Amino acid sequence: MQPTRKATSRRYLVCPPEHFDVVYSINPWMDPCDTVDRELALKQWHHLVSVFEGLGHRVDQVAPVPGLPDMVFAANAAMVVDGKVFGARFLNPERQPEAAHYRAWFEESGFRVRSSTSICEGEGDFVWVAGTLLAGTGFRTASAAHSTASSYFGKPTVSLTLVDPRFYHLDTALFALDDKNIAYYPDAFSSASQKLLTEMFPSAVIATEEDAAAFGLNSVSDGGSVVIAQGATGLIRTLEIQGYQPVPVDMSELHKAGGGAKCCTLEIRG
């Protein structure tokens, strides 16, 4: 058993799922024939927010907009490092209007915003760890956005290629445990990307396919506590052994659209 890890306070941006639904399909998890229980989705989301606040984190909210059922997935709207916002340019027409609403929130809150000129889905495909932007491509973010983000933030970027459509965003296959280490599911990545991750993070926590498919890697860590899908039981046990404090949550209704705790959470750094 590793010593208990140290948490740090964070600031998150979220959006209530008041208009959440599955009315189109833009990833393998989405089936418009599924019946969505919006009341349950709201209950699960409010619990997630209460967990964050209970851990001592600041939570801001952007107002939901009718007709944008996926706006609850705030992580896709931007990447924020050192108080600078790199805004999304969504691939799918159904989600493209979200970008302007999130940009308006950031600008009204006093942030400097630059919107991507290439297809880019924010923290869905960017993970900040070890002073580096891990940047996903293959399904929803163009590799051209990686270099633009690197230049804008003045930070090194490592591009990683996703190959399994179930893990269409980087944040479904990998998350930062703290400022030095990650957890990930290797088979979500190309062989070249697997090699890079092994070299960069030799002590990484490796997730099984079962835990990845349960949205166990769509987790939010503050360096000590890890808010994680309750179905990722193997990964939960591993994290406990490593000295982290898993906080299981039920986001099953949001899973119907391919999202979990992290998809609902955009971190504001700086």
GUTIFI-734629 format. One line per 8 residues: number of its first residue (from 1); for each residue x, y, z of N, C-alpha, C. Coordinates in steps of 0.2 Angstrom, whole numbers. Each point is the difference from the previous one (the first is absolute). Layout:
residues N
NUM = X,Y,Z,X,Y,Z,X,Y,Z  ...
//
This chain:
residues 270
1 = 4,-6,0,-4,6,0,4,6,0  -1,5,-5,4,6,0,-3,5,5  5,5,2,-3,5,4,-5,4,-3  -5,3,4,-5,4,-2,2,6,-4  -3,1,-6,2,5,-5,-3,7,3  3,5,-2,-2,7,2,-4,3,-5  -6,2,2,-5,4,-5,2,7,0  -2,3,-5,0,8,-1,-7,2,-2
9 = -1,6,2,-7,3,-2,0,2,-7  -6,-1,-3,-1,1,-7,-6,5,-1  0,2,-7,-6,4,-2,-3,-3,-6  -6,-2,0,-4,-3,-5,-5,4,-3  -2,-1,-7,-5,3,-3,-5,-6,-2  -6,1,1,-5,-6,-2,-6,3,-3  -5,-4,-3,-6,2,-3,-5,-5,2  -6,3,3,-5,-5,2,-3,-3,-6
17 = -2,-7,1,-3,-4,-6,-8,2,-1  -2,6,1,-7,1,0,-3,-2,-7  4,0,-5,-3,-1,-7,4,-7,-3  3,-4,5,3,-6,-2,-4,-5,-4  2,-3,-5,-4,-5,-4,5,-3,-5  -2,-6,-2,3,-3,-6,-4,0,-6  1,5,-4,-4,1,-6,3,-1,-7  7,-2,1,4,-1,-6,6,-4,2
25 = 4,-3,-4,5,-4,2,7,2,-4  4,2,5,7,3,-3,6,-4,4  -2,-5,3,5,-5,3,-3,-7,1  3,-5,1,-2,-7,0,-5,-1,6  0,4,5,-4,-1,6,-7,3,-1  -1,4,-5,-6,4,0,-5,-4,-5  -6,-1,3,-5,-3,-4,-7,4,1  -2,3,-5,-6,5,1,-6,-4,2
33 = 0,-7,0,-6,-4,2,0,-1,7  6,2,4,0,-1,7,-5,6,3  -3,-2,5,-4,4,4,4,4,6  0,6,-1,4,4,5,-4,2,6  2,-1,6,-3,2,6,3,7,2  -3,5,-2,4,7,1,0,1,8  -5,-1,3,-1,1,8,6,-4,3  1,-6,-2,6,-4,3,7,3,-2
41 = 0,2,-7,6,3,-2,2,6,5  -5,4,1,1,6,4,2,-2,7  -3,-5,3,1,-2,7,8,-3,0  2,-3,-5,7,-3,0,5,6,-1  -2,5,-4,4,6,-1,1,4,6  -6,1,4,0,4,6,4,-3,5  0,-7,0,4,-4,5,8,1,-2  1,0,-6,7,1,-2,3,7,2
49 = -4,5,-1,1,7,2,1,0,8  -4,-3,4,0,0,7,7,-4,2  2,-5,-3,6,-3,1,6,4,-1  0,4,-5,6,5,-1,0,5,5  -6,3,2,0,5,5,2,-3,7  -2,-6,1,2,-4,6,7,-1,1  3,0,-6,8,-1,0,3,7,1  -4,5,0,3,7,1,2,3,-7
57 = -3,-2,-5,1,3,-7,-5,6,-1  2,4,-4,-4,6,-3,-4,-3,-6  -6,1,0,-4,-2,-6,-4,6,-3  1,2,-6,-4,5,-4,-4,-4,-5  -6,4,-2,-4,-3,-4,-2,4,-6  0,-3,-6,-2,4,-6,-8,-2,-1  -4,5,-2,-7,-2,-1,-1,-4,-6  -4,-6,1,-2,-4,-6,-4,3,-5
65 = 0,-2,-6,-3,3,-6,-5,-5,-3  -6,2,-1,-5,-5,-3,2,-2,-7  0,-6,-2,2,-2,-6,7,-3,-1  4,1,6,7,-3,0,0,-5,6  -2,-6,-2,-1,-5,5,7,-3,3  6,2,-4,6,-3,3,4,6,3  -3,6,1,4,5,3,2,-2,7  -3,-5,3,2,-2,7,7,-2,0
73 = 3,-2,-6,6,-3,0,5,6,-1  1,4,6,4,6,0,7,-1,-2  3,-6,1,7,-1,-1,2,1,-7  -5,-1,-5,2,1,-7,0,7,-2  -2,5,4,0,6,-3,6,4,0  5,-2,4,6,4,0,6,-3,3  6,2,0,5,-2,4,3,7,4  1,0,6,2,6,4,7,-2,4
81 = 5,4,-2,6,-1,3,3,7,2  2,1,6,3,7,2,-5,6,-1  -7,-2,0,-5,5,-1,-1,2,-7  3,-4,-5,-1,2,-7,-5,-6,-3  -5,2,-3,-5,-5,-3,1,-1,-7  1,-6,-2,0,-3,-7,-7,-3,-1  -4,4,-4,-7,-2,-1,-1,-5,-5  -5,-4,0,-2,-6,-4,-2,2,-7
89 = 1,-4,-5,-3,0,-6,-3,-7,-2  -6,-1,2,-3,-7,0,0,-3,-7  1,-6,-1,-1,-4,-6,-7,0,-3  -4,-2,5,-7,-2,-2,-5,6,0  -3,1,-5,-5,6,-1,-4,1,6  -3,-6,3,-4,0,6,3,4,6  6,0,0,3,2,6,4,7,-1  0,2,-6,4,6,-2,-2,6,4
97 = -7,1,1,-2,6,3,2,1,7  2,-5,3,2,0,7,6,5,1  4,0,-4,7,3,0,-1,8,2  -5,3,-3,-1,7,1,-3,1,7  -4,-4,2,-3,1,7,6,-1,5  4,-4,0,5,-1,4,5,6,0  2,2,-7,4,5,-1,-2,7,4  -7,1,-1,-3,6,3,1,-1,8
105 = -1,-6,3,1,0,7,7,2,2  5,-3,-3,7,2,1,1,7,0  -2,3,-6,1,7,-1,-3,4,5  -6,-1,2,-4,4,5,3,-1,7  4,-6,1,3,-1,6,8,3,0  1,3,-5,7,4,0,6,-4,-3  -2,-6,-3,6,-4,-3,2,2,-7  6,-1,-2,2,1,-7,-1,-7,-3
113 = -4,1,-6,-2,-6,-4,3,0,-7  2,-5,-2,2,-1,-7,-3,-7,-3  -5,1,-5,-3,-6,-2,4,-4,-5  0,-6,0,4,-4,-5,-3,1,-7  5,0,-5,-2,1,-7,-1,-7,-3  3,-5,4,0,-7,-3,-5,-4,5  -3,-5,-2,-5,-4,4,4,-2,6  -3,1,6,3,-1,6,-6,0,6
121 = 0,-5,4,-5,-1,5,3,1,7  4,5,1,2,2,7,3,-6,4  -2,0,6,3,-5,5,-3,-7,-2  -4,0,-4,-2,-7,-3,6,-3,-3  5,4,-3,6,-3,-3,6,3,2  0,4,6,6,3,3,0,-2,7  6,-3,2,1,-1,7,6,3,3  0,4,5,6,4,2,3,-4,6
129 = 6,-2,-1,4,-4,5,7,1,-1  4,0,5,7,0,0,3,6,-4  -4,6,0,2,5,-4,0,0,-7  -5,-5,-2,0,-2,-7,-8,-1,-2  -1,2,-6,-7,-1,-3,0,-7,-4  -3,-5,3,-1,-6,-4,-6,2,-4  0,-2,-6,-5,3,-5,-2,-6,-5  -6,-2,1,-3,-5,-4,-3,2,-7
137 = 1,-5,-5,-3,1,-6,-2,-7,-3  -3,0,-6,-3,-7,-2,-7,0,-2  -4,4,4,-7,0,0,-3,7,0  2,4,5,-4,6,1,4,7,0  7,-1,0,4,6,0,5,-1,-5  1,5,-4,5,0,-5,7,1,3  5,-3,-3,7,1,2,3,7,0  -3,4,-5,2,6,-1,-2,5,6
145 = -5,-2,4,-2,4,6,6,-1,5  3,-6,0,5,-1,5,6,5,0  2,1,-6,6,5,0,-2,7,1  -7,2,-2,-2,6,2,-1,1,7  -3,-5,4,0,1,7,6,0,3  5,-3,-2,7,0,3,3,7,-1  -1,3,-6,3,7,-1,-4,5,5  -7,-1,0,-4,5,4,2,-1,7
153 = 1,-6,3,1,0,7,7,0,2  5,-1,-5,7,0,1,2,-6,4  -3,-5,-2,1,-7,4,2,-5,-5  4,-5,1,1,-6,-4,-6,-4,-1  -1,-3,-6,-6,-4,-1,3,-7,-3  -4,-5,3,2,-7,-3,-7,-3,-3  1,-1,-6,-6,-3,-4,-1,-7,1  -6,-2,1,-2,-7,1,-6,-2,-4
161 = 1,-6,-4,-5,-2,-4,-5,-5,3  -6,1,0,-5,-4,2,-3,-5,-6  -1,-6,2,-2,-5,-6,-6,-4,2  -3,1,6,-6,-4,1,-6,5,0  -5,-1,-4,-5,5,0,-4,1,6  0,-5,5,-3,1,6,3,5,4  7,1,-1,3,5,4,2,5,-5  -5,4,-2,1,5,-5,3,7,2
169 = 0,1,7,4,5,2,5,-2,5  6,4,1,5,-2,4,-2,-1,7  -5,4,2,-2,-1,7,-5,-6,2  -1,-4,-5,-3,-6,1,5,-6,1  6,2,-2,5,-6,0,6,2,5  0,6,3,6,2,4,-2,6,4  3,0,6,-1,6,4,6,1,5  1,6,2,6,2,4,-2,-1,7
177 = 4,-5,3,-1,-1,7,2,6,5  6,3,-2,3,5,4,4,4,-5  5,4,2,4,4,-5,6,-4,-3  0,-6,2,6,-4,-3,-2,-7,-3  -6,-2,1,-2,-7,-2,-7,0,-3  -1,-6,-3,-7,-1,-4,-2,-7,1  -7,-1,-1,-3,-6,-1,-2,-1,-7  0,-5,-4,-2,-1,-7,-1,-7,-2
185 = -4,-1,-5,-1,-7,-3,4,0,-7  5,-4,0,5,0,-5,-3,-2,-7  -5,-4,0,-3,-2,-7,-4,5,-3  -1,5,3,-4,6,-3,5,4,-5  6,-2,1,5,4,-4,4,-4,-5  2,4,-5,5,-3,-5,6,-3,3  3,-5,-3,6,-2,3,6,5,1  0,5,-4,5,5,1,-1,4,6
193 = -7,2,1,-2,4,6,1,-4,6  -1,-7,0,1,-4,6,7,0,2  5,0,-5,7,0,1,2,7,4  -3,6,-3,1,6,3,-2,0,7  -6,-2,2,-3,0,6,4,-4,5  2,-6,-2,5,-4,4,6,3,2  3,4,-5,6,3,1,-1,6,5  -5,4,-1,-2,6,4,-2,-2,7
201 = -4,-5,1,-3,-1,6,1,-8,2  6,-2,2,2,-7,1,-4,-2,6  -3,4,5,-3,-2,6,-8,1,-1  -2,1,-6,-7,1,-1,-5,-5,2  -6,1,2,-5,-5,2,-3,-2,-7  0,-7,-1,-3,-2,-6,-7,-3,2  -4,2,-4,-7,-2,0,-2,-6,-4  -5,-4,2,-2,-5,-4,-5,2,-5
209 = -2,-4,-5,-5,2,-5,-7,1,4  -1,-5,5,-6,1,3,-1,6,4  5,2,3,0,7,4,-1,6,-5  4,-1,-6,-1,6,-5,-7,0,-2  -3,-6,-2,-6,0,-3,-6,2,5  2,0,7,-4,3,5,1,7,1  3,4,-4,2,7,1,5,1,6  4,-5,2,4,1,5,6,5,-1
217 = 1,1,-6,5,5,-2,-2,7,-1  -7,1,0,-3,6,-1,-1,3,7  6,1,4,0,1,7,3,7,1  -1,3,6,2,6,2,5,0,6  6,1,0,4,-1,6,3,7,2  0,1,6,3,6,3,7,-1,3  3,-6,-2,6,-2,2,0,-5,6  -6,0,4,-1,-4,5,-6,-4,0
225 = -6,3,-1,-6,-3,-1,-1,0,-8  -3,-6,-1,-2,-2,-7,-7,-1,-1  -4,5,-3,-7,-1,-1,-1,-5,-7  -2,-6,1,0,-5,-5,-7,-4,0  -1,-2,-6,-6,-4,-1,0,-6,4  -6,-1,3,0,-5,6,0,-7,-3  -1,-1,-7,1,-7,-3,7,-2,-1  5,5,0,7,-2,-1,3,-3,6
233 = -3,-6,2,2,-3,7,8,-2,0  2,-2,-5,7,-2,0,5,6,1  -1,5,-4,4,6,0,-1,3,7  -6,0,3,-1,3,6,5,-3,5  0,-7,0,4,-4,5,8,2,-1  2,1,-7,7,1,-1,1,7,2  -4,5,-1,1,7,3,1,0,7  -4,-4,4,1,0,7,6,-3,2
241 = 3,-5,-3,6,-3,1,6,5,-1  -1,4,-5,5,6,-2,0,6,5  -5,0,4,0,5,5,-5,6,-1  -4,-1,-6,-5,5,-2,-7,-2,4  -4,5,0,-6,-1,4,-6,0,-6  -2,-6,-2,-6,0,-5,-6,3,3  -4,4,-4,-6,2,2,-5,-2,-5  -3,-6,0,-4,-3,-5,-7,4,-1
249 = -2,1,-6,-6,4,-2,-4,-4,-5  -6,1,0,-4,-3,-5,-2,5,-5  2,-1,-6,-1,5,-6,-3,-4,-6  -4,-6,2,-2,-4,-5,-5,3,-5  -4,5,2,-4,3,-5,4,4,-5  5,3,2,4,4,-5,5,-5,-4  1,-6,2,3,-5,-4,-3,-1,-6  -7,1,-1,-4,-1,-6,2,4,-5
257 = 4,6,1,2,4,-5,8,0,-1  3,-5,4,7,-1,-1,4,4,5  -3,2,5,4,5,5,-1,-2,7  5,2,4,0,-1,7,2,6,4  3,-2,6,1,6,5,5,5,-3  5,-2,-4,5,4,-3,-3,4,-6  -4,-3,-4,-3,3,-5,-5,6,2  -2,0,6,-5,5,3,4,5,4
265 = 7,0,-1,4,4,5,6,3,-4  0,7,-1,5,4,-3,5,3,6  6,-2,0,4,3,5,3,7,-2  -1,5,4,3,7,-1,6,1,4  6,0,-4,6,0,3,3,7,0  2,3,6,3,7,0,-5,5,0
//
